[in-house]
Amino acid sequence: MQVIRIKYKLLFGPMIMVCLVMVVSLIVVVTVLKTQNRSASYDQVRKAAVIVEEDLRARQLRLLEAARQVSGSYDLGARVKYAYEFKGQGTPQIDQTLILWHNGCKKITQELSLVAVARHIWKMAIYNPKGELLSFAAQKDAGTYIVGYGLDAASANTFYLNEQRMSEEMNSDAWRE
């Protein structure tokens, strides 16, 4: 066995003890900081989740109000029912009934676009009882909406489109097939 001299014990002993204390305190500090950072990050994530949840709830309420406004305005249910029943008659002929149907669909679409523009909703649509698209309003860019209605959802040629700009009235002559 090797004998360590007292001179080396006095020289290296305190250095080893200081290093040992530094390593232990470093481990304790890292552990404490890690725990604090973890809890702080969880708190931040929780706060962000609450903000997102409140925003989604506000959007949901806004969409629900818009849907109620669309469904309750100007006897829209009866108009949708009429358009659905008219479509079920087979191939429509060019007569007064078809003109009345187009006018009814235009009114439905205009009312839908007014609500979408006023409430800043990026997309709204009305479907018939079979689930076919009857009328829609979709945001094109910040100030313009594309609105339309269709006779047959399976054929793209039978949709009539128009543009609705914010704070402007819809041009009733600008409908295009």
VOBA-1610 file (N, C-alpha, C; in pm, whole numbers, padded with zeros to 5 digits, always signed):
BEGIN
Met+00083-00116+00000Met+00000+00000+00000Met+00089+00123+00000Gln+00046+00219-00077Gln+00125+00338-00092Gln+00084+00439+00015Val+00180+00501+00072Val+00156+00599+00177Val+00155+00736+00112Ile+00049+00813+00142Ile+00038+00949+00089Ile+00095+01040+00194Arg+00180+01125+00152Arg+00243+01218+00244Arg+00145+01325+00287Ile+00174+01381+00401Ile+00089+01485+00458Ile+00087+01610+00373Lys+00200+01635+00306Lys+00208+01752+00220Lys+00105+01743+00107Tyr+00089+01626+00046Tyr-00007+01607-00062Tyr-00150+01607-00008Lys-00168+01554+00110Lys-00301+01554+00172Lys-00347+01697+00196Leu-00257+01780+00245Leu-00292+01919+00273Leu-00313+01999+00143Leu-00244+01959+00039Leu-00255+02031-00088Leu-00379+01987-00167Phe-00400+01859-00183Phe-00508+01809-00267Phe-00639+01786-00192Gly-00637+01769-00066Gly-00758+01745+00015Gly-00859+01858+00001Pro-00820+01983+00029Pro-00916+02094+00015Pro-00964+02113-00130Met-00875+02088-00226Met-00915+02104-00366Met-01022+02000-00403Ile-01005+01880-00357Ile-01102+01774-00385Ile-01235+01806-00317Met-01228+01857-00194Met-01351+01892-00122Met-01423+02008-00190Val-01348+02109-00238Val-01410+02223-00308Val-01473+02175-00437Cys-01405+02089-00512Cys-01460+02036-00637Cys-01584+01952-00609Leu-01581+01872-00506Leu-01696+01790-00469Leu-01816+01877-00432Val-01793+01982-00355Val-01900+02075-00317Val-01955+02145-00442Met-01867+02184-00534Met-01910+02250-00657Met-01994+02157-00744Val-01955+02032-00756Val-02029+01936-00837Val-02166+01910-00775Val-02172+01892-00643Val-02299+01868-00576Val-02392+01989-00590Ser-02336+02110-00569Ser-02420+02231-00582Ser-02464+02251-00727Leu-02379+02218-00825Leu-02416+02227-00965Leu-02532+02133-00996Ile-02527+02012-00947Ile-02634+01915-00969Ile-02764+01964-00905Val-02756+02020-00786Val-02875+02071-00718Val-02934+02189-00796Val-02849+02282-00840Val-02896+02399-00914Val-02961+02358-01046Val-02899+02266-01119Val-02955+02219-01246Val-03091+02154-01223Thr-03103+02073-01120Thr-03229+02006-01089Thr-03338+02108-01055Val-03305+02206-00973Val-03403+02307-00934Val-03446+02390-01055Leu-03350+02433-01137Leu-03384+02512-01255Leu-03468+02432-01354Lys-03434+02307-01371Lys-03510+02222-01462Lys-03655+02208-01416Thr-03674+02189-01288Thr-03809+02177-01232Thr-03886+02308-01249Gln-03821+02421-01220Gln-03887+02551-01235Gln-03921+02579-01381Asn-03831+02550-01471Asn-03857+02574-01613Asn-03970+02485-01664Arg-03973+02362-01619Arg-04079+02272-01660Arg-04214+02324-01613Ser-04224+02365-01488Ser-04352+02415-01438Ser-04389+02547-01506Ala-04291+02633-01534Ala-04320+02758-01603Ala-04367+02732-01746Ser-04304+02638-01814Ser-04347+02608-01951Ser-04485+02544-01952Tyr-04516+02459-01856Tyr-04650+02402-01846Tyr-04753+02512-01821Asp-04719+02608-01736Asp-04810+02721-01712Asp-04833+02801-01839Gln-04727+02827-01916Gln-04741+02901-02040Gln-04827+02824-02141Val-04807+02694-02149Val-04887+02611-02240Val-05033+02612-02196Arg-05057+02603-02066Arg-05193+02607-02013Arg-05261+02741-02047Lys-05187+02851-02029Lys-05243+02984-02060Lys-05273+02996-02209Ala-05183+02946-02293Ala-05206+02951-02437Ala-05328+02867-02476Ala-05343+02752-02413Ala-05458+02666-02441Ala-05589+02735-02401Val-05587+02806-02291Val-05706+02879-02247Val-05741+02989-02346Ile-05639+03060-02395Ile-05662+03167-02493Ile-05720+03110-02622Val-05664+03000-02669Val-05714+02936-02792Val-05857+02887-02770Glu-05883+02829-02655Glu-06017+02778-02624Glu-06119+02893-02621Glu-06083+03006-02560Glu-06173+03121-02557Glu-06198+03177-02697Asp-06093+03181-02779Asp-06108+03229-02916Asp-06199+03137-02996Leu-06180+03006-02982Leu-06266+02912-03052Leu-06410+02922-03005Arg-06430+02942-02875Arg-06564+02957-02821Arg-06630+03083-02877Ala-06554+03193-02887Ala-06608+03317-02943Ala-06643+03299-03091Arg-06557+03229-03165Arg-06587+03202-03306Arg-06710+03114-03320Gln-06721+03016-03233Gln-06836+02926-03237Gln-06965+03004-03212Leu-06963+03093-03113Leu-07081+03174-03085Leu-07114+03266-03203Arg-07011+03324-03265Arg-07032+03412-03379Arg-07093+03334-03496Leu-07043+03213-03521Leu-07099+03131-03628Leu-07241+03086-03597Leu-07267+03054-03470Leu-07401+03014-03430Leu-07500+03129-03448Glu-07458+03249-03409Glu-07544+03367-03430Glu-07569+03392-03578Ala-07466+03376-03660Ala-07482+03395-03804Ala-07576+03290-03862Ala-07564+03166-03817Ala-07652+03060-03867Ala-07796+03087-03825Arg-07814+03132-03702Arg-07950+03166-03658Arg-08006+03283-03738Gln-07922+03380-03765Gln-07967+03495-03842Gln-08007+03454-03983Val-07926+03368-04046Val-07957+03322-04182Val-08084+03238-04181Ser-08097+03148-04086Ser-08213+03058-04085Ser-08342+03132-04049Gly-08332+03237-03970Gly-08452+03308-03929Gly-08488+03426-04016Ser-08405+03460-04110Ser-08429+03581-04187Ser-08515+03555-04309Tyr-08613+03639-04330Tyr-08691+03645-04454Tyr-08748+03510-04497Asp-08791+03431-04403Asp-08855+03304-04435Asp-08766+03218-04525Leu-08642+03205-04486Leu-08544+03134-04567Leu-08576+02984-04579Gly-08631+02926-04473Gly-08665+02784-04477Gly-08765+02752-04587Ala-08866+02838-04602Ala-08966+02815-04706Ala-08904+02831-04845Arg-08812+02925-04859Arg-08746+02944-04989Arg-08659+02824-05025Val-08586+02772-04927Val-08501+02654-04952Val-08590+02534-04988Lys-08700+02520-04917Lys-08792+02411-04945Lys-08848+02423-05089Tyr-08884+02545-05129Tyr-08935+02568-05264Tyr-08829+02533-05368Ala-08706+02577-05346Ala-08599+02548-05441Ala-08574+02398-05450Tyr-08580+02328-05336Tyr-08559+02183-05335Tyr-08672+02113-05410Glu-08796+02154-05384Glu-08909+02090-05452Glu-08907+02121-05602Phe-08868+02241-05640Phe-08861+02277-05781Phe-08758+02192-05852Lys-08644+02167-05786Lys-08539+02088-05847Lys-08585+01945-05869Gly-08671+01897-05782Gly-08719+01759-05792Gly-08817+01736-05905Gln-08859+01842-05974Gln-08958+01827-06082Gln-08898+01773-06211Gly-08770+01750-06215Gly-08706+01701-06337Gly-08638+01814-06410Thr-08629+01803-06543Thr-08562+01905-06622Thr-08649+02030-06628Pro-08599+02142-06578Pro-08681+02263-06579Pro-08690+02322-06719Gln-08803+02378-06749Gln-08823+02443-06877Gln-08803+02593-06856Ile-08766+02662-06965Ile-08749+02806-06958Ile-08887+02868-06958Asp-08935+02903-06844Asp-09065+02969-06833Asp-09066+03056-06708Gln-09182+03102-06673Gln-09196+03191-06558Gln-09153+03123-06428Thr-09177+02993-06414Thr-09141+02921-06293Thr-08990+02919-06274Leu-08915+02898-06383Leu-08770+02896-06374Leu-08716+03034-06336Ile-08776+03137-06392Ile-08734+03274-06358Ile-08761+03301-06211Leu-08878+03258-06162Leu-08909+03275-06019Leu-08809+03197-05933Trp-08772+03076-05980Trp-08676+02996-05904Trp-08541+03067-05897His-08493+03119-06009His-08366+03191-06011His-08371+03313-05920Asn-08480+03386-05925Asn-08493+03504-05838Asn-08492+03464-05691Gly-08560+03354-05658Gly-08560+03306-05519Gly-08420+03265-05474Cys-08348+03195-05561Cys-08211+03155-05528Cys-08119+03275-05514Lys-08140+03375-05599Lys-08059+03497-05588Lys-08084+03566-05454Lys-08210+03569-05412Lys-08241+03632-05282Lys-08178+03554-05167Ile-08187+03422-05172Ile-08125+03338-05069Ile-07975+03366-05065Thr-07913+03370-05182Thr-07768+03391-05190Thr-07730+03530-05142Gln-07808+03630-05177Gln-07779+03766-05132Gln-07789+03778-04981Glu-07892+03718-04923Glu-07906+03722-04777Glu-07790+03650-04709Leu-07751+03537-04766Leu-07638+03462-04711Leu-07510+03544-04720Ser-07490+03612-04832Ser-07368+03692-04847Ser-07368+03813-04755Leu-07484+03872-04733Leu-07492+03986-04641Leu-07448+03946-04500Val-07495+03831-04456Val-07457+03783-04323Val-07308+03749-04319Ala-07259+03682-04422Ala-07117+03644-04424Ala-07027+03767-04424Val-07063+03868-04503Val-06982+03990-04509Val-06990+04067-04378Ala-07111+04081-04323Ala-07128+04158-04199Ala-07057+04094-04081Arg-07055+03963-04077Arg-06994+03893-03962Arg-06851+03847-03989His-06799+03877-04107His-06662+03840-04146His-06640+03689-04134Ile-06731+03614-04192Ile-06722+03467-04192Ile-06665+03425-04327Trp-06563+03341-04325Trp-06491+03311-04449Trp-06567+03217-04541Lys-06662+03138-04488Lys-06737+03049-04576Lys-06870+03015-04510Met-06978+03030-04588Met-07112+02989-04543Met-07179+02919-04660Ala-07265+02825-04630Ala-07336+02753-04736Ala-07471+02705-04685Ile-07563+02688-04779Ile-07694+02631-04749Ile-07708+02508-04836Tyr-07747+02399-04772Tyr-07766+02272-04843Tyr-07913+02234-04838Asn-07958+02161-04939Asn-08096+02114-04938Asn-08105+01988-04851Pro-08226+01935-04830Pro-08239+01817-04743Pro-08160+01694-04789Lys-08126+01686-04918Lys-08046+01574-04967Lys-07897+01595-04946Gly-07859+01712-04896Gly-07719+01741-04874Gly-07649+01802-04993Glu-07724+01846-05093Glu-07666+01908-05211Glu-07655+02058-05189Leu-07549+02118-05240Leu-07525+02260-05223Leu-07629+02340-05299Leu-07694+02432-05228Leu-07794+02518-05290Leu-07737+02658-05310Ser-07672+02712-05207Ser-07622+02848-05211Ser-07498+02857-05123Phe-07405+02947-05160Phe-07283+02961-05080Phe-07228+03102-05090Ala-07146+03136-04992Ala-07069+03261-04992Ala-06932+03225-04935Ala-06826+03255-05008Ala-06690+03221-04964Ala-06600+03342-04984Gln-06514+03366-04887Gln-06427+03483-04893Gln-06315+03458-04993Lys-06301+03550-05090Lys-06196+03541-05192Lys-06069+03606-05140Asp-06081+03728-05090Asp-05970+03797-05026Asp-06027+03885-04916Ala-05948+03977-04864Ala-05989+04054-04746Ala-06119+04131-04767Gly-06147+04178-04887Gly-06265+04260-04907Gly-06365+04208-05007Thr-06346+04085-05056Thr-06432+04033-05163Thr-06481+03893-05128Tyr-06608+03869-05157Tyr-06668+03737-05139Tyr-06718+03687-05274Ile-06703+03559-05298Ile-06762+03494-05414Ile-06891+03429-05365Val-07002+03463-05427Val-07131+03406-05388Val-07189+03332-05507Gly-07272+03233-05480Gly-07328+03159-05590Gly-07441+03068-05547Tyr-07512+03019-05645Tyr-07618+02922-05624Tyr-07617+02829-05744Gly-07678+02713-05728Gly-07673+02617-05837Gly-07800+02537-05852Leu-07819+02492-05974Leu-07934+02408-06004Leu-07901+02262-05978Asp-07775+02224-06001Asp-07734+02085-05984Asp-07591+02084-05933Ala-07569+02027-05816Ala-07436+02028-05757Ala-07340+01937-05832Ala-07391+01841-05909Ala-07303+01748-05980Ala-07238+01812-06102Ser-07298+01917-06155Ser-07246+01979-06276Ser-07199+02121-06245Ala-07073+02149-06273Ala-07017+02281-06243Ala-07075+02389-06335Asn-07130+02352-06450Asn-07183+02451-06544Asn-07310+02517-06494Thr-07378+02455-06402Thr-07507+02506-06361Thr-07500+02595-06236Phe-07381+02637-06197Phe-07368+02730-06086Phe-07363+02872-06140Tyr-07429+02961-06071Tyr-07429+03102-06107Tyr-07352+03177-05999Leu-07252+03255-06042Leu-07161+03320-05948Leu-07169+03472-05961Asn-07135+03537-05851Asn-07127+03682-05847Asn-07025+03719-05742Glu-06976+03842-05748Glu-06882+03890-05646Glu-06952+03992-05558Gln-06925+03984-05428Gln-06978+04078-05331Gln-06860+04145-05263Arg-06848+04274-05280Arg-06742+04349-05213Arg-06797+04408-05084Met-06710+04418-04985Met-06751+04477-04858Met-06793+04623-04881Ser-06893+04664-04811Ser-06949+04800-04813Ser-06997+04842-04952Glu-07030+04745-05037Glu-07090+04774-05168Glu-07210+04683-05186Glu-07307+04731-05262Glu-07420+04647-05294Glu-07383+04550-05405Met-07446+04433-05401Met-07418+04334-05504Met-07480+04378-05636Asn-07404+04366-05742Asn-07452+04402-05876Asn-07539+04287-05926Ser-07668+04312-05940Ser-07760+04203-05978Ser-07745+04163-06125Asp-07678+04246-06205Asp-07658+04213-06346Asp-07528+04135-06370Ala-07447+04118-06266Ala-07314+04057-06283Ala-07314+03906-06262Trp-07430+03843-06251Trp-07433+03698-06233Trp-07382+03631-06360Arg-07295+03534-06342Arg-07243+03461-06458Arg-07251+03310-06430Glu-07270+03237-06537Glu-07286+03092-06523Glu-07148+03027-06516
//
